[in-house]
Amino acid sequence: MTDPTTRDGGPVPHQIHPPQRLLMGPGPISADPRVLRAMSAPLVGQYDPAMTSYMNETMELYRTVFRTRNQQTFLVDGTSRAGIEAALVSIIEPGDRVLVPVFGRFGHLLVEIAERCGAEVHTVQAPWGEIVPDELIEEAVRRIEPRLVAVVQGDTSTTMCQPLEDLGEICRRHGALLYVDATASLGGNHFEADRWGIDIATAGLQKCLGGPSGSAPITLSNRAAQVISARRHVEAGIRTDDDIDHGRRIASNYLDLAQIIDYWGPKRLNHHTEATSMLYAARECARLLAEEGLDTAIERHRVHGAAMLAGVRGLGLRIFGDPDHKMNNVVAVHIPDGVDGDTVRQAMLEDFAIEIGTSFGPLHGRVWRIGTMGYNARTDAVLLTLAAFEQVLRAMGVAITAGGGVSAAKEVYGR
């Protein structure tokens, strides 16, 4: 019996068998095994009572995670960028003024997406490694009078965490909506959707939530939901005589939040086939956070992030950016002079099966980024990464403090 071949005569690939990796970069991270087990559960139909029950439970769990009472809290099927695009394309109409505080790569991403929506986009910028002060944002809001302020909370390209506590009030005083991309920060850094007056927030599973990429939690304030519902159009194939179109139609069908609200709500109006296994994953990510306690989870990220920060400093390496505004869950480390950063990353992967990250744009080749988030925000992962990092750097001839990384991290744990 001959081996099976593809149509062009080549061998049929074997079943996938990914190598074991410890993903300690800026994301994605190693998914929690409990999330992976949830994903292996049997599929059910999208209107099966079990499925609609899981959808309702998922909505309630993410109200806990976002710290909100927003009725419109659900999932967008797709990666975290799908959630960002859904939020922006559903809010922005061509010609709307949008203000984006930019302090890293993902602020520039918000600018691009808003421009693609036809917005008149303005920015207020800070150097990479800093955050944008509130007073500069408020001055720009007062001057530009935007309909929407769109900001990243934690930008992994620089590891900075933009303060949000006062932005909602600033936006309300000047009649603007506030959108926050919390992809890299939610679950590992303080986030208070209601208390901070955030109108729209989106996230992804593959960072502090401890899951795989592919589902984007989102929450909408009543004010934002009303703006979106004012653009509600129902597809011709499913509309009834009672359906009335409102406002300018949202440019994307798949990412039309007005339709997705009807899909997740009591109407269960068909929009797409829910990504069942990803819903299982998203539900389990939020369930685990609720079970641990959100404050406890954030403190866990803070402690392990502090241990990693102390550890790389204990090796004699310099930290990039303002440490007072660093995210809990990722640290950027200056690459020493004369060291090829990609060679170090390759050695970490080949010799120790540990992945760390580089960065983008002006920081590419200048810093490594090491994450401590989600399932990997734990002591053994931090200490193993620091021990491996020391060995690789020593092999590259870098003068570092022997044992300094693990020792410094253990001091943090001891406190």
Helices and strands as residue ranges (DSSP letters): E 22-23, H 33-39, H 49-66, E 72-77, H 80-91, E 97-102, H 105-116, E 120-125, H 134-144, E 148-152, E 154-155, E 160-161, H 167-173, E 177-181, E 200-202, E 215-220, H 222-229, H 257-264, H 276-292, H 294-314, G 323-325, E 330-334, H 341-352, E 354-355, G 361-363, E 367-371, G 374-376, H 379-395, H 404-414
